[in-house]
Amino acid sequence: MSQQPTTANDKSFLEGVLERITFYNEENGFLIGKLRCGEDQREVAAVGKAPNVQCGETLRLEGSWTTHPKHGKQFTFEKYETKLPASAYGIKKYLGSGLVHGIGKTYAKKIVDFFGADTLRIISEESARLLEIPGIGRKRANSIKDAWEEQKTVREVMMFLQTYGVTDALCLRLVRKYGNEAKTILETEPYRIAREVKGIGFKTADRIALNLGVSTNGPERIDAGILHSMEELEGDGHTCADREALTDQSVGVLEVHPEEVAARVDALRDGADLVECETDVFQLPTTARAEQIVAKCLGKALSSPSCLPAILVDKAVEWAQEKAGFGFAAEQADGIRSALHSKVSILTGGPGTGKTTILRALVSILKAKKTRIQLTAPTGRASRRMAESAGHFSQTVHRLLKFDPSAGGFTMNEQAPLPCDFVVMDEASMLDVRLAAALLRAIPPQAHLLLVGDADQLPSVGAGNVLKDLIDSGLIPVTRLQVTFRQKGDSGIVGTAHGILAGQGSPPDPVDDPEMLDLSKDVHFVRALEPDACIDALRRLCRDLLPGKLKVDPVREVQVLAPMHRGIAGIANLNDVLREGLNPDGATHVFGQTLFREGDKVIQTRNNYDKDVFNGDLGAISGVNTMEGSVEVDFEGRVVSYERLEVADLQPAYAISVHKSQGSEYPIVVFPLMKQHYMMLQRNLVYTGLTRAKKKVFFVGDPAAYAMAIRNDKTLARRTDLIRKLRLATSA
């Protein structure tokens, strides 16, 4: 029975049935809820940390009574105990909360009305009796039983992990990965979860392991730390690391002697957990295999005959010029010839140099010859832009290769190659080595491949530097477009971009007040020397000036791109500021440490093939269900529902990183640049951000920071082994 509050030894206790949850933080388990207490069944507000509790459970809380200035009297607890509900009312509430897949409020009522207070025991021990209830068949009964067992395991794992800061979402991933063995694996092989469960890193696994008594310099811990360090180096873009770099990184993570690391590096190599690609240069096996596939496939393509029909290339170029209605520049014509002559070729150049003209002409020629063309790009936006400019269907690489979520891989490969004669890959600077390997595996050796990209942009987010490596190898024909074709009325963005590449460090003439901007121009600079001044100017631009004077939608037509995540002028704070300025009144819910409002601009942060949404897709939240913790997102007219545990894939997108913007274009870009961003101030970062804009760019910040970035063309060199592998493959 629910009890009245009691006090013992200056501590207060409160016991009652959790009636409803009004707020829950996924990251730390912080809960605001209503308990139904005592014989009079009065509701009491309770506040504290209680991970993974559900409506209907009986909670025994230890804490004290407090008074909130807005919400009044409430019970703030530091400790809690939970037990499954014993009353029919509590059980109905518990099952009706959506906790067990297959049981909603309707079926919860049916089941509890039928079995009463014995319901939970029957589901657990005699689940076949569920078939006695009208409307429940064998499939639903099995589903209820399976979901119940999973939830029991989640509860056990959650109680075990709550001291280690592991979220509910990650707990669920652990249980779905390992089932009933989850707790055993955590206790006996804690470092295994860092390798096998996405979202749980070495630091979390290490914290669990050390608390379980694992030795700080034991081989299991050092091995896990070395592999984690190799993954961190890959996170910086490298595909391999020499012994010294790997040892230094590992010592920093593990805080052990270098000699202990060196011995285990050799052991990992001998056990095939590391690959020694050259003397004292190491790779993770999956990365080594990806580079090997890229090299092997390109080598085979370069040595195989072409499947294209006979084409008189010079006449085809003349025909394409007549069709286009204007003559091509010499280097544009050379680009078309190279693509038709060479099995694999590269086309690179900045904005306004004619890449689109070449692509449109090439597609026209290939269509006239009845060849099978596949156009592809890394992102949905880049793919749509490519289709518009080329006049031919295009799709993302992931859709082209038909990713199968159940198999965890691409369907198209050597055994099931793409039905194509010619593949054009746009935005090739975004290709990391793993995606490049997947694409090349699926292209028949006799087909042509044209890689189109701007080699001066930022390299891929993932490991590798594929486009640059292929250019630097000297083994693949490269057409470099260097002449800018600027027609009357064209944007000054193109001229500024080429000035940046030439190292011209002076920004556009800065103004001290956004109201002083000449909006007839295309590139602007608002001077704001301090972070707070930068934020204020940026807010005024996005909230007032651009919507008022240019009549643009500040959410859909303006994109803020920032160099860093942290700091006053970082992405996280910019999103908070812009949300308050552009969407102050939407229905609000907090998921983990992230706040979302109805109407918020959001970005998908990982590929989700089941929902058909991909990393980098932008949308707007069209609905927030604060009771269920779910949201609906409108992706350009297509509404996608996210359950509570899936919302972690979304992030606010009023401001995003320059890396996230690659492959996309926006009507207007606003770009904060401060000296506090010095770690990221590089020429290719500013160049990439600038060239995302179709109409106008507004730099906001310190002109000296702009100049620092333009002078810094020493981008972080990525160490890879692709060129060596490619030379071996083509010399064999």
DRENVONU-419534 format. One line per 10 residues: number of its first residue (from 1); for each residue x, z, y of C-alpha. Coordinates in pm, 1 decimal. Each point is the difference from the previous one (the first is absolute). Example, Ala and Ser with C-alpha at 12.3 -4.5 7.8 and 13.67 -1.06 7.14 Angstrom:
<recs>
1) 1230.0/780.0/-450.0  137.0/-66.0/344.0 .
</recs>
This chain:
<recs>
1) 0.0/0.0/0.0  118.4/-73.9/355.6  109.3/310.0/180.3  -1.2/146.4/347.8  335.3/23.6/178.5  203.3/303.5/-107.4  307.1/169.8/143.8  289.4/171.9/-183.3  334.0/117.2/134.9  -69.9/-170.2/334.8 .
11) -64.9/-329.4/-178.6  -336.9/-168.5/-4.0  -139.9/-188.3/-297.5  -278.0/-254.0/-2.8  -159.6/-163.3/-303.5  -255.5/-276.5/-2.4  -92.8/-351.5/-106.2  163.4/-279.0/203.6  -307.0/-164.1/149.1  164.1/-279.8/199.6 .
21) 336.6/-113.0/134.4  -6.4/-87.5/370.5  373.0/-80.3/28.4  279.7/-53.5/-250.9  365.3/-95.4/55.1  125.3/-200.3/-297.0  365.6/73.6/76.5  0.4/379.6/6.1  -336.8/102.2/-146.2  -129.0/153.5/325.9 .
31) -373.2/55.2/-33.4  -291.7/85.6/225.3  -307.1/68.2/-211.3  -325.7/187.1/-33.7  -44.5/263.0/-272.7  -339.5/119.8/-122.6  47.2/374.5/-42.3  -189.2/309.8/-105.6  -351.4/54.7/-124.6  -140.5/-135.6/324.7 .
41) 199.0/-323.2/-59.8  115.7/-9.5/361.4  254.9/-262.0/105.2  344.5/113.0/115.4  269.0/-221.0/155.0  335.6/24.0/-184.0  333.8/-140.6/120.4  329.1/-22.6/-191.8  204.0/-198.6/-253.4  -177.7/-68.7/-329.7 .
51) 129.0/-322.7/-159.9  -238.5/-204.6/-214.3  -299.9/235.1/5.6  -343.1/-157.6/-33.6  -349.1/79.7/117.4  -177.9/223.8/-249.5  307.9/199.4/-103.3  0.7/375.7/42.9  285.7/109.9/227.4  140.9/351.2/37.4 .
61) 185.4/12.4/330.4  243.3/255.0/142.3  46.6/8.1/377.2  -157.9/127.9/318.5  -290.4/-59.3/233.4  78.2/-192.8/320.0  -200.4/-140.9/289.1  45.9/-362.8/100.6  -70.6/-69.3/372.8  -222.8/-296.0/-87.2 .
71) -124.4/60.2/-356.0  -38.3/377.5/4.6  59.8/245.0/-285.0  186.7/-132.0/-303.8  202.6/128.9/-294.8  367.5/-106.7/14.5  162.8/31.3/-342.8  362.0/1.6/-117.2  -65.0/15.3/-376.0  -275.7/-129.7/-222.3 .
81) -113.3/-4.1/-360.0  -237.1/-257.2/-136.1  -223.2/-14.0/-303.8  -243.9/-253.9/-125.7  -358.3/61.3/106.4  -210.2/210.2/-236.7  -345.2/-42.2/151.7  -217.3/-307.0/-39.0  -2.9/-38.3/380.2  381.8/7.1/20.8 .
91) 42.0/-240.4/-291.2  -245.3/-246.0/155.3  189.5/18.5/329.2  335.1/-39.0/-178.8  -96.3/-305.2/-203.8  -197.0/-156.0/284.3  305.1/-1.8/229.1  128.4/-321.7/-160.4  281.1/187.7/-171.3  -68.2/-152.9/-343.2 .
101) -24.2/-378.1/-8.4  -337.7/-99.8/-142.5  -186.7/304.6/132.9  -160.5/-16.4/341.7  -270.2/225.7/141.1  -273.6/-162.2/-209.6  177.8/37.3/-333.4  130.3/344.9/94.2  -360.8/114.5/40.6  -105.9/-162.2/-329.1 .
111) 283.3/158.5/-197.1  -30.8/349.1/150.7  -379.9/-3.4/-29.6  48.6/-80.5/-369.9  286.4/238.1/-92.1  -14.6/259.9/277.5  290.9/243.1/33.9  146.5/-130.1/-328.0  68.5/-344.9/151.6  377.3/23.1/54.8 .
121) 65.9/139.2/-348.9  -200.8/-282.4/-154.9  185.0/-269.1/198.1  330.6/157.0/-102.9  -72.7/84.0/-366.1  -310.8/-193.2/-111.6  -3.0/-309.7/222.1  -190.7/-199.4/-265.5  -307.0/207.4/91.4  -12.4/-181.9/334.4 .
131) -171.8/-278.1/-196.0  -302.8/231.7/-31.4  -73.6/-53.7/369.1  -224.3/-301.8/74.1  193.5/-269.7/189.8  348.4/99.0/-122.2  145.3/-243.3/-250.4  319.2/18.4/-201.7  207.3/-183.2/263.7  -101.8/237.4/279.7 .
141) 43.7/304.7/-223.1  355.0/-108.2/-90.1  75.2/-69.1/365.6  -122.2/347.2/98.2  209.0/163.0/-274.6  316.7/-192.8/97.5  -43.8/78.4/370.8  -58.9/368.2/-81.8  321.1/20.8/-204.7  196.3/-174.6/277.5 .
151) -136.9/240.5/258.1  94.8/301.1/-213.7  355.1/-133.9/-26.3  13.0/-69.2/373.3  -101.3/361.0/68.3  274.7/133.9/-227.7  264.9/-227.0/152.0  -119.3/74.7/353.0  28.1/375.0/-52.7  348.4/-51.6/-143.6 .
161) 113.3/-222.3/288.5  -168.3/154.2/302.5  317.1/192.5/94.5  199.3/-324.5/10.6  -205.0/-179.2/265.9  -134.7/-268.4/-234.7  -325.7/-148.0/128.6  -323.1/-43.1/-192.9  49.1/-376.5/3.9  343.3/26.9/-162.6 .
171) -133.0/250.2/-252.7  -263.1/-250.1/-102.4  267.9/-268.1/-37.1  199.4/231.6/-227.1  -301.6/66.2/-219.2  -95.8/-366.3/-18.0  359.0/-84.7/-93.1  57.6/268.1/-263.6  -346.4/129.3/-93.0  -5.6/337.0/-174.2 .
181) 380.4/-5.7/-23.4  40.9/21.9/379.8  74.3/372.0/16.3  236.6/-13.4/-299.8  196.9/-286.2/153.3  23.3/185.2/331.8  141.3/304.0/-176.2  240.3/-180.9/-235.5  95.3/-327.0/178.8  -63.6/58.5/372.5 .
191) 230.8/-280.8/118.6  -191.6/-252.2/-207.5  -290.7/12.1/243.5  224.2/-116.1/287.1  85.4/-315.6/-197.1  -343.7/-76.4/-136.9  -262.3/115.1/252.4  -22.2/-181.5/331.2  -20.2/240.2/293.4  191.5/284.4/-165.5 .
201) 362.4/-11.4/103.6  317.4/168.2/-114.3  -34.2/288.4/247.7  -337.0/111.8/-137.6  118.5/-33.9/-361.0  320.9/184.4/88.7  -192.5/287.3/158.6  -208.1/37.3/-316.4  305.4/-26.4/-226.2  206.5/256.5/189.7 .
211) -292.1/244.8/-1.6  -19.6/-47.4/-376.4  366.3/95.5/-32.4  169.5/-340.8/-36.3  373.6/25.1/75.1  104.0/-135.6/341.6  293.7/-187.6/-154.8  -154.5/-83.9/-334.4  16.1/-365.4/-114.6  -379.0/-47.5/17.9 .
221) -7.7/98.3/367.5  311.0/-196.7/99.0  -124.5/-312.2/-180.8  -334.7/22.7/179.1  177.4/49.1/333.7  225.4/-303.2/-51.2  -293.7/-226.2/-88.3  -192.4/136.5/298.1  299.8/-73.4/223.7  14.4/-357.6/-128.8 .
231) -369.1/-34.9/84.6  67.3/136.3/349.8  273.0/-261.4/48.0  -248.9/-264.3/-112.6  -239.0/141.9/258.2  263.0/-93.0/259.9  -3.3/-356.5/-134.5  303.6/0.6/-230.3  -30.9/-129.7/-354.9  333.1/147.7/-111.0 .
241) 244.9/270.2/104.7  366.4/64.5/-66.3  107.2/319.6/-171.3  104.6/169.3/325.8  -330.1/-67.8/180.1  -206.5/107.2/-301.7  205.6/316.8/-46.8  -21.9/95.5/367.9  -376.1/-52.9/2.7  -43.6/201.6/-321.5 .
251) 218.7/290.4/113.5  -209.0/24.9/316.3  -320.0/19.6/-205.9  123.6/232.7/-275.3  254.8/215.5/184.5  241.2/-7.0/-296.3  366.4/-102.3/-33.4  80.9/-375.5/9.5  180.0/27.3/-336.4  -322.4/114.0/-165.8 .
261) -182.4/-302.1/142.4  275.7/-245.0/-99.3  -15.6/107.5/-363.0  -376.1/-47.4/-16.3  13.8/-342.4/171.7  210.1/-120.3/-294.2  -239.1/165.6/-245.2  -298.2/-172.3/162.0  184.3/-332.8/-19.8  81.2/55.4/-367.2 .
271) -363.8/88.2/-63.3  -119.9/-315.4/183.9  -179.9/201.5/270.5  240.9/-163.1/248.3  148.1/-349.9/-16.3  361.0/-59.4/107.3  -26.2/-349.0/148.0  362.2/-1.3/117.1  277.0/252.7/-44.2  -124.8/327.7/151.9 .
281) -311.5/-169.3/148.0  -332.0/119.7/-143.3  -365.0/-105.3/-3.5  -324.8/123.7/-143.6  -86.4/-210.2/-308.2  -325.4/-136.9/145.4  179.6/-114.7/315.4  286.6/-156.9/-193.3  -253.5/-186.1/-212.3  -189.3/-121.0/309.5 .
291) 319.4/-144.2/153.8  88.6/-157.7/-334.3  -343.5/-166.6/-19.0  29.9/-136.8/355.8  346.2/-142.8/-73.9  -96.2/-141.9/-340.1  -322.9/-162.8/122.9  167.0/-155.5/305.4  290.3/-122.7/-212.1  -242.4/-160.2/-244.0 .
301) -206.7/-155.6/279.5  306.3/-149.9/170.7  113.7/-162.2/-326.3  -342.7/-127.9/-113.3  -147.4/-340.9/87.5  -277.1/-21.3/257.0  -362.1/-44.5/-104.7  -98.8/-167.8/330.0  -113.6/-361.8/-14.7  228.1/-261.5/152.5 .
311) -1.9/46.1/378.9  169.2/-227.6/251.9  97.8/293.3/216.5  85.7/-183.9/324.0  -324.8/-199.2/-15.7  -190.3/320.2/-79.1  143.8/164.4/314.1  -101.5/-303.0/210.1  -350.9/14.2/-149.5  -27.0/371.9/78.1 .
321) 107.0/-63.4/362.7  -267.5/-265.1/41.9  -257.4/234.9/-151.0  109.4/282.4/232.9  -7.7/-227.2/304.8  350.5/83.6/124.2  361.2/-45.5/-102.7  190.9/277.6/-173.7  329.4/135.4/128.7  302.5/-83.7/-214.8 .
331) 26.2/348.0/-152.1  -373.6/6.1/-77.0  29.6/-328.1/-188.2  306.5/138.2/-178.6  -202.7/300.8/-109.7  -265.1/-222.2/-160.7  265.7/-214.3/-171.2  178.3/306.3/-134.2  -320.3/145.6/-145.5  -84.3/-328.2/-177.4 .
341) 354.5/-72.8/-120.6  108.6/350.2/-107.1  -154.9/203.1/-279.1  53.5/319.5/200.2  42.9/0.7/377.6  -25.0/235.0/297.2  -151.5/-58.5/341.2  87.8/257.6/263.2  -51.8/25.7/375.0  -151.5/211.8/273.2 .
351) -335.9/-35.9/175.2  -74.9/-336.0/158.7  262.5/-191.1/-200.1  -245.3/-209.8/-197.9  -38.9/169.6/-339.0  -376.2/-54.6/12.1  43.8/-371.5/79.3  224.9/-44.0/-304.1  -234.2/193.2/-226.3  -305.1/-200.2/106.7 .
361) 185.6/-330.5/-45.1  138.9/100.5/-338.2  -342.1/100.8/-129.1  -147.2/-330.8/123.2  265.8/-197.5/-187.9  -40.8/199.9/-321.6  -379.3/-26.2/14.7  24.4/-376.1/42.6  215.3/-8.9/-314.8  -257.9/208.2/-190.3 .
371) 244.4/280.8/-75.1  -107.7/351.7/-85.1  90.2/223.4/296.4  6.1/379.4/9.0  36.9/167.7/339.0  70.4/372.1/3.1  112.2/286.4/224.3  64.7/372.9/-47.8  -298.8/123.6/204.3  -363.0/-99.7/37.3 .
381) 36.3/-62.7/373.0  308.3/-218.3/-45.3  -176.9/-191.5/-275.9  -309.0/-65.5/214.6  215.6/-115.9/290.9  190.3/-232.2/-233.4  -323.0/-152.9/-133.1  -123.1/-66.2/354.0  324.2/-164.6/113.7  59.0/-207.3/-315.6 .
391) -361.0/-100.6/-64.2  24.0/107.4/-363.4  -107.6/302.0/-204.6  246.8/288.9/-4.1  1.0/341.4/-165.1  215.0/309.1/-19.9  275.8/15.1/-260.5  -185.2/274.1/-186.1  -317.4/-206.0/-26.3  195.2/-314.0/-88.6 .
401) 176.4/177.4/-286.3  -324.6/171.0/-110.4  98.1/364.4/-19.3  -171.9/179.6/-288.9  -48.3/371.2/83.3  -70.3/91.4/-362.9  327.7/-156.7/-116.9  193.3/114.7/306.4  154.2/-341.6/57.3  -52.1/-362.5/99.0 .
411) -186.0/-235.3/-231.9  191.5/-311.3/110.8  356.7/-13.4/-137.3  230.0/-217.5/-213.9  -251.7/-5.3/-284.3  -290.3/-75.8/235.0  153.5/-192.7/292.6  -184.1/-102.4/313.3  -172.2/-338.7/-19.5  197.1/-152.3/286.2 .
421) 247.5/-265.7/108.8  96.1/148.9/336.1  -2.3/360.9/124.5  41.0/98.2/364.9  74.7/366.9/66.4  -48.9/97.6/366.2  139.6/315.2/167.7  276.9/0.2/-261.1  200.0/262.5/193.3  -254.5/251.3/-135.8 .
431) 87.4/-76.1/-363.8  168.5/292.2/-173.8  189.8/-66.8/-321.0  -276.0/118.6/-236.7  -273.3/-213.6/156.5  239.2/-295.9/16.3  69.6/40.6/-372.3  -372.1/7.5/-82.5  -62.3/-315.9/204.6  293.2/-197.6/-138.5 .
441) -86.7/90.1/-359.4  -337.5/-167.5/44.9  122.3/-326.2/159.1  66.8/-276.7/-254.3  368.6/-110.5/6.8  -98.9/-358.5/83.4  -206.2/101.8/308.2  137.3/6.5/354.8  26.1/318.5/203.9  23.0/20.2/378.2 .
451) 70.1/340.1/154.3  -108.1/20.3/365.0  103.5/292.6/215.0  173.6/131.9/305.9  338.0/135.1/-110.1  34.5/189.8/329.3  -299.2/225.5/-73.8  21.7/338.3/-166.9  78.6/-19.0/-372.1  -249.9/99.5/-268.5 .
461) -131.8/355.0/-26.4  95.0/5.5/-368.0  351.2/-21.3/-140.5  195.6/-321.4/43.4  64.8/-261.0/265.7  -109.9/-305.7/-191.4  -36.2/-260.7/275.5  332.1/90.4/163.5  179.1/16.0/-336.6  -126.0/-345.5/-97.7 .
471) 106.9/-142.4/336.2  341.6/167.4/-18.3  58.5/-115.1/-359.3  57.4/-358.2/119.3  -169.9/-125.9/-318.0  -339.1/-92.2/144.9  -62.3/-258.9/274.1  -99.2/165.5/328.4  -168.1/-164.8/298.0  51.1/205.3/315.9 .
481) -245.9/-77.7/278.8  166.1/82.7/329.6  -173.1/-220.6/257.5  -296.3/165.5/171.0  -301.4/-223.7/51.9  -180.3/140.9/301.0  -302.3/-184.2/127.1  -166.0/61.5/333.5  -187.3/327.2/-0.5  191.8/140.0/-294.5 .
491) 75.7/370.1/-9.6  309.8/148.8/160.5  30.2/206.7/-319.8  192.0/-286.0/-162.6  256.2/-14.1/277.8  44.0/377.3/-2.9  45.6/-3.3/-378.1  279.9/-254.7/18.1  155.9/193.6/285.4  5.3/309.2/-221.9 .
501) 175.6/-191.4/-279.1  255.9/-117.7/253.8  66.1/363.3/96.4  -151.5/-12.6/347.8  -40.7/371.4/63.9  -208.4/-1.9/317.4  -371.3/69.2/-56.0  -273.8/-163.1/207.3  -14.9/145.8/352.9  -139.8/351.9/-53.7 .
511) -282.3/153.8/202.7  -58.4/372.4/45.0  -378.4/-10.9/-17.6  -210.9/-204.7/-245.1  -231.8/-87.7/289.6  288.3/-200.4/155.2  27.8/-240.5/-297.1  -48.6/-371.9/58.5  -228.9/-69.5/-292.9  36.5/-376.8/36.9 .
521) 341.1/40.0/-167.2  49.2/48.0/-370.7  289.1/247.9/-31.2  -7.2/326.8/194.6  195.3/322.0/34.1  -146.9/329.0/123.8  275.2/244.3/91.7  -52.7/354.1/-141.3  323.3/194.0/-37.9  -138.5/313.0/-166.4 .
531) -204.6/12.6/-324.3  -301.4/161.6/169.7  1.8/-269.8/269.9  22.6/-266.6/-272.6  -303.2/145.4/-178.6  -198.2/17.1/324.8  78.9/-361.4/93.8  -78.7/-120.9/-350.5  -332.5/185.8/-1.6  -97.0/-149.3/337.3 .
541) 89.8/-349.6/-120.3  -199.6/17.3/-321.9  -297.7/200.5/121.6  -50.6/-127.9/353.6  211.2/-289.2/125.1  -8.8/-253.9/-284.5  -371.8/41.1/-81.3  -87.9/7.1/370.2  209.1/-286.3/136.3  51.1/-223.2/-306.2 .
551) -338.1/77.1/-160.4  155.6/59.0/-342.5  -108.2/235.1/-277.6  275.2/264.3/-1.6  -52.0/74.5/-370.8  -29.3/-350.7/-144.5  214.9/-201.9/240.9  275.6/242.9/100.2  263.9/130.8/-240.2  251.0/270.3/88.6 .
561) 329.9/-40.5/-187.8  249.3/286.5/5.4  355.1/37.9/-134.3  -34.4/351.5/-145.3  -256.1/230.5/-160.5  106.7/330.3/156.7  27.0/123.9/355.1  -226.5/-10.7/302.9  20.2/-379.7/12.9  -10.7/-28.1/-379.7 .
571) -271.2/-159.8/-211.5  -169.9/325.2/-106.1  -47.6/132.0/353.0  -91.8/-343.9/137.7  -282.8/-22.0/-253.2  -132.7/340.4/105.6  17.7/-91.9/369.6  -159.3/-342.8/-44.5  -275.9/134.6/-223.1  -95.8/249.4/269.4 .
581) 11.1/-272.6/261.8  -177.2/-276.4/-191.6  -222.6/179.1/-250.5  -69.0/358.1/112.5  -351.4/40.1/-137.3  1.5/-132.8/-357.6  -109.1/219.5/-292.6  315.4/185.5/-104.0  148.9/110.0/-330.6  349.2/124.2/-92.1 .
591) 155.5/-133.1/-319.9  314.9/193.0/-81.5  191.8/5.1/325.0  -164.4/-318.3/131.3  -305.6/-8.9/224.2  -237.2/-297.0/-11.6  -298.7/-85.6/215.4  -273.9/-253.7/-43.8  117.8/-305.6/192.9  371.3/75.9/-52.0 .
601) 243.1/-286.7/-51.0  179.6/49.5/-334.5  261.6/-170.6/-214.8  19.5/-15.9/-379.8  338.8/133.8/-114.3  17.8/-119.5/-361.7  -131.9/-286.3/-208.4  -332.8/82.8/-165.9  -93.2/-286.3/-228.9  -325.2/160.6/-115.8 .
611) -128.2/10.6/358.1  167.6/-328.8/95.6  176.1/158.4/299.2  372.8/-19.5/54.8  283.8/174.2/178.0  -23.1/-89.8/371.0  -370.1/-94.1/8.2  -165.8/123.6/321.0  -358.4/123.2/17.9  -234.3/235.0/181.9 .
621) -177.1/304.2/-142.8  -370.0/-82.1/-4.8  -120.5/323.3/-157.5  121.5/356.2/-69.9  -171.4/226.5/-252.2  126.9/346.4/89.7  -178.6/168.8/-292.3  148.5/-224.5/-269.8  325.5/-64.4/185.0  -38.1/-378.3/-31.4 .
631) 24.6/-285.1/249.3  -102.7/-362.8/28.2  238.2/-249.6/159.5  -95.0/-337.2/144.9  276.9/-253.1/-71.3  -104.8/-293.1/219.2  -358.5/0.1/-122.4  59.1/130.2/-354.3  -85.2/368.7/-44.4  207.5/197.8/-251.6 .
641) -85.5/355.1/-112.8  272.6/262.2/-46.7  -56.4/317.7/-199.2  158.8/328.9/108.0  315.6/-44.5/-208.1  46.0/-362.9/113.8  -7.1/68.0/373.6  372.7/84.0/-13.1  61.7/-377.9/-18.5  -123.6/-32.5/359.9 .
651) 185.6/85.2/319.1  -106.9/-25.4/365.7  104.5/-336.8/144.1  -45.2/14.9/376.2  380.8/8.8/-17.2  203.3/-126.2/-296.4  366.7/-61.5/-73.1  164.5/-332.6/76.5  73.1/-34.5/-372.2  -372.6/30.5/-79.0 .
661) -73.8/-275.5/252.2  209.8/-263.8/-177.2  -198.8/-301.2/-107.8  -272.3/75.7/255.1  -84.9/-121.1/349.8  -201.3/179.7/266.4  -140.8/-130.8/328.6  172.5/278.1/196.4  290.5/225.4/-100.2  89.0/324.2/179.2 .
671) 351.9/114.7/-86.1  134.9/344.2/104.1  381.6/11.4/27.5  178.6/323.8/83.4  357.5/123.2/-27.3  -136.3/260.0/-242.4  -50.5/-294.9/-238.6  376.0/-65.1/1.5  33.1/17.2/-380.1  -229.7/-303.5/-32.0 .
681) 98.5/-196.1/311.2  121.1/-329.7/-144.4  -31.2/-356.7/116.5  -198.2/-119.6/-301.8  -251.2/285.9/40.5  -86.7/-99.8/358.4  3.8/-368.4/-95.5  -237.9/57.2/-292.3  -240.5/210.1/207.4  -1.5/-247.4/288.5 .
691) -71.9/-299.3/-223.4  -307.6/170.0/-151.6  -183.8/-70.1/329.4  -199.2/-320.0/49.2  -88.2/44.1/368.0  159.4/297.4/175.9  255.3/276.8/-53.2  24.2/324.5/196.4  322.4/199.1/-41.1  -45.7/359.1/114.6 .
701) 297.1/230.0/43.9  359.8/2.1/112.6  160.8/-335.2/92.6  332.4/149.1/-112.7  -144.9/45.2/-350.6  -100.4/-367.2/-5.2  351.6/-98.9/104.8  152.4/229.3/-265.7  -208.1/-167.9/-269.7  83.8/-354.7/107.7 .
711) 373.3/78.5/7.1  -15.4/151.9/-348.3  9.5/-288.7/-245.8  186.3/212.5/-258.0  -292.6/50.5/-232.7  51.1/222.1/-302.9  173.7/-215.1/-260.6  -186.3/3.1/-330.5  218.4/3.9/-306.7  -134.8/-231.0/-270.2 .
721) 136.4/-180.3/-305.2  -221.1/-308.0/22.4  256.0/-247.5/137.6  249.1/81.2/-278.1  -269.4/-34.2/-267.2  -123.8/-326.3/153.0  348.2/-151.7/2.0  46.8/96.0/-363.7  -337.5/-151.0/-91.8  69.3/-330.7/175.9 .
731) 353.6/-34.2/-138.0  -103.5/56.2/-360.3 .
</recs>
